[in-house]
Amino acid sequence: MWYDEAADLLPPVSVTVTTDPAGSVSLRSPNKTPHELALLFAVLCIGSLYDDTLPCGPENDEAKVYFELTKAALNLEPVMESTPSVATVQTLIIMCMYYGPCGGENSIECAWNAVSIAAKLAQSVSELVFLSFTNLALKSVLLDRPS
């Protein structure tokens, strides 16, 4: 069904099919980080928050559960001490979208804190990408140089 209906919209998740010597087939997906899991929960949280069939705002219990799971998954790996990733930045930005309608008394402060951290991490991610691209280009130039 996936390939008939949704393959044009989103590419399928990469899955490795392995066969052990006994002949049984197992599906194994690539390892994911806790922050990528948090991103999944954040997307589910926003999806349930803006679902027309569920209650609006703070009364949406499904969105609350996904938001708590998002925060728990983010806490599995330090945000500020590890190498920043795009998934971490995306998760923090999506969390801001939850804080707006459902954050409670300190919603604006929480949203600004998350945006500030996300902006700093995004800056670090872009620096890492630039440095790795620069190193790759430099290696290419050095390898192509006549001796």
C-alpha positions as CSV (number, residue, x, y, z in Angstrom):
1,M,0.0,0.0,0.0
2,W,2.9,2.4,0.8
3,Y,4.2,2.3,-2.7
4,D,0.8,2.7,-4.3
5,E,-0.4,5.7,-2.2
6,A,2.4,7.6,-0.5
7,A,5.7,6.8,-2.3
8,D,5.5,10.0,-4.3
9,L,5.1,12.2,-1.2
10,L,7.8,10.7,1.1
11,P,10.6,8.2,0.4
12,P,10.3,5.0,2.4
13,V,12.5,4.6,5.5
14,S,15.7,2.7,4.7
15,V,15.6,-0.8,6.1
16,T,18.3,-3.5,5.8
17,V,17.1,-7.0,5.1
18,T,19.4,-9.6,6.4
19,T,19.3,-13.4,6.2
20,D,21.0,-15.5,8.8
21,P,22.5,-18.9,8.0
22,A,19.4,-20.6,9.3
23,G,17.4,-18.9,6.5
24,S,15.2,-16.6,8.5
25,V,14.8,-13.1,7.3
26,S,14.9,-10.1,9.7
27,L,14.4,-6.4,9.1
28,R,16.9,-4.1,10.8
29,S,16.7,-0.4,10.6
30,P,19.8,1.8,11.0
31,N,20.6,3.0,14.5
32,K,18.9,6.2,15.6
33,T,19.9,8.6,18.2
34,P,17.6,9.6,21.2
35,H,17.2,13.1,19.6
36,E,15.9,11.5,16.4
37,L,13.4,9.7,18.6
38,A,12.5,13.0,20.2
39,L,11.9,14.5,16.8
40,L,9.5,11.7,16.0
41,F,7.6,12.3,19.2
42,A,7.6,16.0,18.6
43,V,6.0,15.5,15.1
44,L,3.4,13.2,16.6
45,C,2.7,15.8,19.3
46,I,2.1,18.6,16.9
47,G,0.1,16.3,14.6
48,S,-2.2,15.4,17.5
49,L,-2.4,19.0,18.7
50,Y,-3.7,20.3,15.4
51,D,-5.9,17.3,14.7
52,D,-9.5,18.5,14.2
53,T,-11.0,15.4,15.8
54,L,-9.2,15.9,19.1
55,P,-9.8,18.6,21.8
56,C,-8.0,21.9,21.3
57,G,-5.1,23.3,23.3
58,P,-4.3,22.2,26.8
59,E,-7.2,19.7,26.9
60,N,-5.5,17.5,24.3
61,D,-4.2,14.6,26.4
62,E,-2.6,12.8,23.4
63,A,-0.5,15.8,22.6
64,K,0.5,16.1,26.3
65,V,1.7,12.5,26.3
66,Y,3.8,12.9,23.1
67,F,5.2,16.1,24.5
68,E,6.3,14.4,27.7
69,L,7.9,11.6,25.6
70,T,9.7,14.3,23.5
71,K,11.2,15.8,26.6
72,A,12.1,12.4,28.0
73,A,13.9,11.4,24.7
74,L,15.8,14.7,24.7
75,N,17.0,14.0,28.2
76,L,18.5,10.6,27.2
77,E,21.4,12.4,25.6
78,P,22.8,15.8,26.7
79,V,21.7,18.6,24.4
80,M,24.6,21.0,25.1
81,E,27.4,18.5,25.7
82,S,27.1,16.3,22.6
83,T,27.8,17.2,19.0
84,P,24.7,19.1,17.8
85,S,22.5,17.5,15.2
86,V,19.8,18.8,12.8
87,A,17.3,16.5,14.6
88,T,18.0,18.3,17.9
89,V,17.4,21.7,16.3
90,Q,14.2,20.6,14.6
91,T,12.9,19.1,17.9
92,L,13.5,22.2,19.8
93,I,11.7,24.4,17.2
94,I,8.7,22.0,17.1
95,M,8.6,22.1,20.9
96,C,8.1,25.9,20.6
97,M,5.1,25.3,18.5
98,Y,3.6,23.3,21.4
99,Y,4.5,25.9,24.1
100,G,2.4,28.5,22.3
101,P,-1.1,27.2,22.7
102,C,-0.4,24.7,25.5
103,G,2.6,26.0,27.5
104,G,0.6,27.4,30.5
105,E,1.8,30.2,32.7
106,N,5.4,30.4,31.4
107,S,4.7,29.5,27.8
108,I,6.4,32.6,26.3
109,E,9.6,32.1,28.4
110,C,9.8,28.4,27.6
111,A,9.3,29.0,23.9
112,W,12.0,31.7,23.9
113,N,14.4,29.5,25.8
114,A,13.9,26.6,23.3
115,V,14.3,29.0,20.3
116,S,17.5,30.5,21.8
117,I,19.1,27.0,22.3
118,A,17.9,25.9,18.9
119,A,19.5,29.0,17.2
120,K,22.8,28.4,19.0
121,L,22.8,24.7,18.1
122,A,21.9,25.5,14.5
123,Q,24.8,27.8,14.3
124,S,27.1,25.0,15.6
125,V,25.6,22.6,13.1
126,S,26.2,24.9,10.2
127,E,29.8,25.5,11.3
128,L,30.4,21.7,11.4
129,V,29.0,21.3,8.0
130,F,31.1,24.1,6.6
131,L,34.3,22.7,8.2
132,S,33.7,19.2,6.9
133,F,33.0,20.6,3.4
134,T,36.2,22.7,3.6
135,N,38.3,19.7,4.7
136,L,36.8,17.6,1.9
137,A,37.5,20.3,-0.7
138,L,41.1,20.7,0.7
139,K,41.8,17.0,0.5
140,S,40.4,16.9,-3.1
141,V,42.8,19.7,-4.1
142,L,45.8,18.1,-2.4
143,L,45.1,14.7,-4.0
144,D,44.7,16.3,-7.5
145,R,47.9,18.3,-7.2
146,P,50.8,17.0,-9.4
147,S,53.8,15.8,-7.4
